[in-house]
Amino acid sequence: MTPVQSRNTAYALALIVPAALMGGALISQYVFGLYPCQMCWWQRYPHIAAIVLALLAFTMKGRGAGDMTVILAAICVGASGLIGGFHAGVEYGWWEGITSCATVAGGGDPLDAIMNAPVIRCDVAPWTLLGVSLAGFNFLISMAGAAAIFALLGKGRKGT
């Protein structure tokens, strides 16, 4: 892979990784009814920031500031992964979480919405695959994605 290809791939991954993980989170919520707990929300915020930064990086590509913006996006992806790792540890019972639950408020009367909202616990994984929860997958994919972005950017900078 040439340095230019490495850099282009880093830019693409900086957008694809958080967008795919956010897409998966939204599909799990709105299609499969797996409502997010408080720590799930905490994982989403850095991904949203990473998407914005990656899109911004494409507008600055070739001007020097683009690489720095991709680095910031990769840091956000990694931050979401670390939050996911912490959340997975809470789900697996390795340590206690900062918060134990969240609710999903519906429309209509605010009091009725609060009183009838389901309680979403942070210490219970609503879904697993081969023993890995969604937070665990976020940790694995985000950390691998951030590492790949940094490695590809490093390769791309060697050739300039």
Accessible surface in RSA format (square Angstrom, percent):
REM  Atomic radii and reference values for relative SASA: ProtOr
REM  Chains: A
REM  Algorithm: Lee & Richards
REM  Probe-radius: 1.40
REM  Slices: 20
REM RES _ NUM      All-atoms   Total-Side   Main-Chain    Non-polar    All polar
REM                ABS   REL    ABS   REL    ABS   REL    ABS   REL    ABS   REL
RES MET A   1   140.69  72.9  64.81  42.9  75.88 180.7  72.26  61.4  68.42  90.7
RES THR A   2    72.21  51.4  68.32  69.3   3.90   9.3  68.50  92.0   3.71   5.6
RES PRO A   3    51.07  37.2  49.54  45.2   1.54   5.6  50.77  41.9   0.30   1.9
RES VAL A   4   102.01  67.1  99.53  90.1   2.48   6.0 102.00  88.6   0.01   0.0
RES GLN A   5    93.87  52.5  92.07  67.3   1.80   4.3  29.19  62.1  64.68  49.1
RES SER A   6     0.40   0.3   0.40   0.5   0.00   0.0   0.00   0.0   0.40   0.6
RES ARG A   7    51.29  21.5  51.29  26.1   0.00   0.0  13.77  18.8  37.52  22.7
RES ASN A   8    60.01  41.4  55.91  54.0   4.10   9.9  19.67  47.3  40.34  39.0
RES THR A   9    46.03  32.7  41.99  42.6   4.04   9.6  31.85  42.8  14.18  21.4
RES ALA A  10     0.00   0.0   0.00   0.0   0.00   0.0   0.00   0.0   0.00   0.0
RES TYR A  11     2.32   1.1   1.78   1.0   0.54   1.4   0.29   0.2   2.02   2.5
RES ALA A  12    34.04  31.3  32.27  49.8   1.77   4.0  34.04  47.9   0.00   0.0
RES LEU A  13    44.34  24.7  44.34  31.7   0.00   0.0  44.34  31.1   0.00   0.0
RES ALA A  14     0.00   0.0   0.00   0.0   0.00   0.0   0.00   0.0   0.00   0.0
RES LEU A  15    43.93  24.5  43.93  31.4   0.00   0.0  43.93  30.9   0.00   0.0
RES ILE A  16   100.11  57.0  97.38  72.5   2.73   6.6  99.79  71.9   0.32   0.9
RES VAL A  17    15.47  10.2  12.73  11.5   2.74   6.6  15.39  13.4   0.08   0.2
RES PRO A  18     0.00   0.0   0.00   0.0   0.00   0.0   0.00   0.0   0.00   0.0
RES ALA A  19    42.65  39.2  33.18  51.2   9.47  21.5  34.65  48.8   7.99  21.2
RES ALA A  20    64.46  59.3  43.16  66.6  21.30  48.5  55.33  77.9   9.13  24.2
RES LEU A  21    32.65  18.2  24.87  17.8   7.78  19.6  26.47  18.6   6.18  16.6
RES MET A  22    20.09  10.4  20.00  13.2   0.09   0.2  19.33  16.4   0.77   1.0
RES GLY A  23    27.36  33.7   0.00   N/A  27.36  33.7  26.64  73.1   0.72   1.6
RES GLY A  24    39.21  48.3   0.00   N/A  39.21  48.3  32.25  88.5   6.96  15.6
RES ALA A  25    28.02  25.8  19.11  29.5   8.92  20.3  26.18  36.9   1.84   4.9
RES LEU A  26    72.49  40.4  71.80  51.4   0.69   1.7  72.19  50.7   0.31   0.8
RES ILE A  27    94.81  54.0  93.20  69.4   1.61   3.9  94.74  68.2   0.08   0.2
RES SER A  28    13.67  11.5  13.17  17.6   0.50   1.1   9.48  20.2   4.18   5.9
RES GLN A  29    15.00   8.4  12.93   9.4   2.07   4.9   0.00   0.0  15.00  11.4
RES TYR A  30   159.98  74.7 126.39  71.9  33.58  87.4  92.63  69.6  67.35  83.0
RES VAL A  31   102.11  67.2  71.78  65.0  30.34  73.1  75.56  65.7  26.55  72.0
RES PHE A  32   142.13  71.1 114.22  70.7  27.90  72.6 120.90  73.3  21.23  60.8
RES GLY A  33    38.53  47.5   0.00   N/A  38.53  47.5  20.93  57.4  17.61  39.4
RES LEU A  34    41.34  23.0  34.90  25.0   6.44  16.2  36.68  25.8   4.65  12.5
RES TYR A  35    88.10  41.1  80.27  45.7   7.83  20.4  35.37  26.6  52.73  65.0
RES PRO A  36     7.74   5.6   2.94   2.7   4.81  17.5   5.66   4.7   2.09  13.0
RES CYS A  37     2.98   2.3   2.70   3.0   0.28   0.7   1.08   2.7   1.90   2.0
RES GLN A  38    64.53  36.1  64.53  47.2   0.00   0.0  10.87  23.1  53.67  40.7
RES MET A  39     0.00   0.0   0.00   0.0   0.00   0.0   0.00   0.0   0.00   0.0
RES CYS A  40    35.61  26.9  33.61  37.5   1.99   4.7   7.73  19.6  27.88  30.1
RES TRP A  41    89.11  35.8  89.11  43.1   0.00   0.0  74.31  39.6  14.79  24.0
RES TRP A  42    70.08  28.1  67.84  32.8   2.23   5.2  56.04  29.9  14.04  22.8
RES GLN A  43    13.23   7.4  13.20   9.6   0.03   0.1   7.28  15.5   5.96   4.5
RES ARG A  44    13.56   5.7  13.41   6.8   0.16   0.4   5.74   7.8   7.83   4.7
RES TYR A  45   121.53  56.7 115.84  65.9   5.69  14.8  86.76  65.2  34.77  42.9
RES PRO A  46    20.12  14.7  15.43  14.1   4.69  17.1  19.94  16.5   0.18   1.1
RES HIS A  47     5.68   3.1   5.68   3.9   0.00   0.0   5.68   5.9   0.00   0.0
RES ILE A  48    79.99  45.5  79.73  59.4   0.26   0.6  79.99  57.6   0.00   0.0
RES ALA A  49    39.66  36.5  32.54  50.2   7.12  16.2  39.18  55.2   0.48   1.3
RES ALA A  50     0.00   0.0   0.00   0.0   0.00   0.0   0.00   0.0   0.00   0.0
RES ILE A  51    37.98  21.6  37.98  28.3   0.00   0.0  37.98  27.3   0.00   0.0
RES VAL A  52    90.16  59.3  88.32  80.0   1.85   4.4  89.16  77.5   1.01   2.7
RES LEU A  53    37.69  21.0  37.69  27.0   0.00   0.0  37.69  26.5   0.00   0.0
RES ALA A  54     0.57   0.5   0.02   0.0   0.55   1.3   0.36   0.5   0.21   0.5
RES LEU A  55    94.29  52.5  91.19  65.2   3.10   7.8  91.56  64.3   2.73   7.4
RES LEU A  56    86.30  48.1  82.76  59.2   3.54   8.9  85.59  60.1   0.71   1.9
RES ALA A  57     0.20   0.2   0.20   0.3   0.00   0.0   0.20   0.3   0.00   0.0
RES PHE A  58    79.46  39.8  62.12  38.5  17.34  45.1  62.34  37.8  17.12  49.0
RES THR A  59    85.94  61.1  70.44  71.4  15.50  36.9  73.91  99.3  12.03  18.2
RES MET A  60    36.84  19.1  36.84  24.4   0.00   0.0  16.99  14.4  19.85  26.3
RES LYS A  61    76.82  37.5  56.31  34.5  20.52  48.8  38.44  34.6  38.38  40.9
RES GLY A  62    79.12  97.6   0.00   N/A  79.12  97.6  41.57 114.1  37.55  84.1
RES ARG A  63   180.01  75.6 146.08  74.5  33.93  80.8  61.31  83.8 118.70  71.9
RES GLY A  64    58.94  72.7   0.00   N/A  58.94  72.7  41.34 113.5  17.60  39.4
RES ALA A  65    48.30  44.4  40.07  61.8   8.23  18.7  46.00  64.8   2.29   6.1
RES GLY A  66     0.16   0.2   0.00   N/A   0.16   0.2   0.15   0.4   0.00   0.0
RES ASP A  67    10.96   7.7  10.55  10.5   0.41   1.0   5.70  13.4   5.25   5.2
RES MET A  68   110.85  57.4 109.40  72.4   1.45   3.5 101.94  86.7   8.91  11.8
RES THR A  69     9.13   6.5   9.06   9.2   0.07   0.2   1.23   1.7   7.90  11.9
RES VAL A  70     0.31   0.2   0.31   0.3   0.00   0.0   0.31   0.3   0.00   0.0
RES ILE A  71    47.77  27.2  47.77  35.6   0.00   0.0  47.77  34.4   0.00   0.0
RES LEU A  72    79.74  44.4  79.11  56.6   0.64   1.6  79.11  55.6   0.64   1.7
RES ALA A  73     0.00   0.0   0.00   0.0   0.00   0.0   0.00   0.0   0.00   0.0
RES ALA A  74     0.16   0.2   0.00   0.0   0.16   0.4   0.00   0.0   0.16   0.4
RES ILE A  75    93.27  53.1  87.66  65.3   5.61  13.5  91.61  66.0   1.66   4.5
RES CYS A  76    24.74  18.7  23.34  26.0   1.40   3.3   1.40   3.6  23.34  25.2
RES VAL A  77     0.00   0.0   0.00   0.0   0.00   0.0   0.00   0.0   0.00   0.0
RES GLY A  78     8.66  10.7   0.00   N/A   8.66  10.7   8.66  23.8   0.00   0.0
RES ALA A  79    38.27  35.2  34.07  52.6   4.20   9.6  36.36  51.2   1.91   5.1
RES SER A  80     0.00   0.0   0.00   0.0   0.00   0.0   0.00   0.0   0.00   0.0
RES GLY A  81     0.00   0.0   0.00   N/A   0.00   0.0   0.00   0.0   0.00   0.0
RES LEU A  82   109.24  60.8 102.29  73.2   6.95  17.5 103.03  72.4   6.21  16.7
RES ILE A  83    49.57  28.2  46.39  34.6   3.18   7.7  49.46  35.6   0.11   0.3
RES GLY A  84     0.00   0.0   0.00   N/A   0.00   0.0   0.00   0.0   0.00   0.0
RES GLY A  85    16.12  19.9   0.00   N/A  16.12  19.9  11.93  32.7   4.19   9.4
RES PHE A  86    69.94  35.0  65.41  40.5   4.53  11.8  67.63  41.0   2.31   6.6
RES HIS A  87     1.72   0.9   1.72   1.2   0.00   0.0   0.99   1.0   0.74   0.9
RES ALA A  88     5.91   5.4   5.91   9.1   0.00   0.0   5.91   8.3   0.00   0.0
RES GLY A  89     0.00   0.0   0.00   N/A   0.00   0.0   0.00   0.0   0.00   0.0
RES VAL A  90     7.09   4.7   3.64   3.3   3.46   8.3   3.64   3.2   3.46   9.4
RES GLU A  91    25.42  14.6   4.77   3.6  20.66  49.2   0.11   0.2  25.31  20.7
RES TYR A  92    77.51  36.2  47.89  27.2  29.63  77.1  51.93  39.0  25.58  31.5
RES GLY A  93    62.70  77.3   0.00   N/A  62.70  77.3  31.22  85.7  31.47  70.5
RES TRP A  94   167.89  67.4 134.66  65.2  33.23  78.0 117.91  62.9  49.98  81.1
RES TRP A  95   115.50  46.4  99.48  48.1  16.02  37.6 111.76  59.6   3.74   6.1
RES GLU A  96   162.05  93.0 142.21 107.6  19.84  47.2  59.32 114.7 102.74  83.9
RES GLY A  97    26.21  32.3   0.00   N/A  26.21  32.3   1.23   3.4  24.97  55.9
RES ILE A  98   136.85  77.9 104.06  77.5  32.78  79.0 110.11  79.3  26.74  72.6
RES THR A  99    39.68  28.2  28.58  29.0  11.10  26.5  20.30  27.3  19.38  29.3
RES SER A 100    68.55  57.9  62.20  83.0   6.35  14.6  38.23  81.4  30.32  42.5
RES CYS A 101    54.19  41.0  41.89  46.7  12.30  28.9   2.27   5.8  51.92  56.0
RES ALA A 102    16.82  15.5   8.45  13.0   8.37  19.0  16.82  23.7   0.00   0.0
RES THR A 103    79.01  56.2  52.90  53.6  26.11  62.2  28.22  37.9  50.80  76.8
RES VAL A 104    43.57  28.7  36.94  33.4   6.63  16.0  40.60  35.3   2.97   8.1
RES ALA A 105    71.53  65.8  44.01  67.9  27.52  62.6  44.01  62.0  27.52  72.9
RES GLY A 106    51.66  63.7   0.00   N/A  51.66  63.7  36.35  99.7  15.31  34.3
RES GLY A 107    75.80  93.5   0.00   N/A  75.80  93.5  42.85 117.6  32.95  73.8
RES GLY A 108    73.99  91.2   0.00   N/A  73.99  91.2  42.13 115.6  31.86  71.3
RES ASP A 109    76.02  53.2  61.14  60.9  14.88  35.2  29.12  68.5  46.89  46.8
RES PRO A 110    96.66  70.4  90.35  82.4   6.31  22.9  96.62  79.8   0.05   0.3
RES LEU A 111   116.87  65.1 113.84  81.4   3.04   7.6 115.39  81.0   1.48   4.0
RES ASP A 112    77.98  54.6  77.72  77.4   0.26   0.6  15.91  37.4  62.07  61.9
RES ALA A 113    12.41  11.4   2.25   3.5  10.16  23.1  11.22  15.8   1.19   3.2
RES ILE A 114   110.04  62.6 101.41  75.5   8.64  20.8 102.02  73.5   8.02  21.8
RES MET A 115   138.88  71.9 110.17  72.9  28.71  68.4  92.37  78.5  46.50  61.6
RES ASN A 116   118.36  81.6  89.31  86.3  29.05  69.9  33.09  79.6  85.27  82.4
RES ALA A 117    15.21  14.0   0.15   0.2  15.06  34.3   3.74   5.3  11.47  30.4
RES PRO A 118    66.75  48.6  55.82  50.9  10.93  39.7  66.75  55.1   0.00   0.0
RES VAL A 119    93.90  61.8  69.22  62.7  24.68  59.5  69.22  60.1  24.68  66.9
RES ILE A 120    29.91  17.0  28.14  21.0   1.77   4.3  29.91  21.5   0.00   0.0
RES ARG A 121   121.46  51.0 112.82  57.5   8.65  20.6  34.96  47.8  86.50  52.4
RES CYS A 122     0.06   0.0   0.00   0.0   0.06   0.1   0.06   0.1   0.00   0.0
RES ASP A 123    50.38  35.3  39.56  39.4  10.82  25.6  14.63  34.4  35.75  35.7
RES VAL A 124    81.23  53.5  74.85  67.8   6.38  15.4  77.69  67.5   3.54   9.6
RES ALA A 125    29.70  27.3   9.16  14.1  20.54  46.7   9.16  12.9  20.54  54.4
RES PRO A 126    76.34  55.6  40.97  37.3  35.38 128.6  50.88  42.0  25.46 158.2
RES TRP A 127   106.59  42.8 100.33  48.6   6.26  14.7  78.87  42.1  27.72  45.0
RES THR A 128    66.56  47.3  46.35  47.0  20.21  48.2  18.09  24.3  48.48  73.3
RES LEU A 129    90.88  50.6  89.42  64.0   1.46   3.7  90.85  63.8   0.03   0.1
RES LEU A 130   170.90  95.2 130.03  93.0  40.87 102.7 143.44 100.7  27.46  73.9
RES GLY A 131    51.41  63.4   0.00   N/A  51.41  63.4  32.62  89.5  18.79  42.1
RES VAL A 132    38.97  25.6  38.97  35.3   0.00   0.0  38.97  33.9   0.00   0.0
RES SER A 133     0.07   0.1   0.07   0.1   0.00   0.0   0.07   0.2   0.00   0.0
RES LEU A 134    69.02  38.4  63.33  45.3   5.68  14.3  63.66  44.7   5.36  14.4
RES ALA A 135     4.89   4.5   0.80   1.2   4.10   9.3   2.68   3.8   2.22   5.9
RES GLY A 136     5.95   7.3   0.00   N/A   5.95   7.3   5.88  16.1   0.07   0.2
RES PHE A 137    55.09  27.6  55.09  34.1   0.00   0.0  55.09  33.4   0.00   0.0
RES ASN A 138    12.62   8.7  11.95  11.5   0.67   1.6  11.18  26.9   1.43   1.4
RES PHE A 139    72.29  36.2  72.29  44.8   0.00   0.0  72.29  43.8   0.00   0.0
RES LEU A 140    93.95  52.3  87.09  62.3   6.86  17.2  88.98  62.5   4.97  13.4
RES ILE A 141    78.45  44.6  73.99  55.1   4.46  10.7  77.54  55.8   0.91   2.5
RES SER A 142     0.00   0.0   0.00   0.0   0.00   0.0   0.00   0.0   0.00   0.0
RES MET A 143    63.50  32.9  59.23  39.2   4.27  10.2  59.63  50.7   3.87   5.1
RES ALA A 144    63.88  58.7  50.67  78.2  13.21  30.1  59.12  83.3   4.76  12.6
RES GLY A 145     7.11   8.8   0.00   N/A   7.11   8.8   6.52  17.9   0.59   1.3
RES ALA A 146     6.61   6.1   6.61  10.2   0.00   0.0   6.61   9.3   0.00   0.0
RES ALA A 147    60.93  56.0  50.24  77.5  10.69  24.3  57.15  80.5   3.77  10.0
RES ALA A 148    36.38  33.5  28.71  44.3   7.67  17.5  35.81  50.4   0.57   1.5
RES ILE A 149     0.00   0.0   0.00   0.0   0.00   0.0   0.00   0.0   0.00   0.0
RES PHE A 150    85.84  42.9  77.76  48.2   8.08  21.0  78.05  47.3   7.79  22.3
RES ALA A 151    63.05  58.0  47.53  73.3  15.52  35.3  59.85  84.3   3.20   8.5
RES LEU A 152    23.99  13.4  23.99  17.2   0.00   0.0  23.99  16.8   0.00   0.0
RES LEU A 153     5.30   3.0   5.30   3.8   0.00   0.0   5.30   3.7   0.00   0.0
RES GLY A 154    31.02  38.3   0.00   N/A  31.02  38.3  29.05  79.7   1.97   4.4
RES LYS A 155   110.88  54.1 105.79  64.9   5.09  12.1  64.18  57.8  46.70  49.7
RES GLY A 156     0.57   0.7   0.00   N/A   0.57   0.7   0.00   0.0   0.57   1.3
RES ARG A 157   133.67  56.1 123.51  63.0  10.16  24.2  31.69  43.3 101.98  61.8
RES LYS A 158   175.72  85.7 139.76  85.8  35.96  85.6  96.16  86.6  79.57  84.8
RES GLY A 159    46.59  57.5   0.00   N/A  46.59  57.5  14.86  40.8  31.73  71.1
RES THR A 160   116.85  83.1  51.88  52.6  64.97 154.8  72.19  97.0  44.66  67.5
END  Absolute sums over single chains surface
CHAIN  1 A     8731.1       6854.0       1877.1       6275.1       2456.0
END  Absolute sums over all chains
TOTAL          8731.1       6854.0       1877.1       6275.1       2456.0
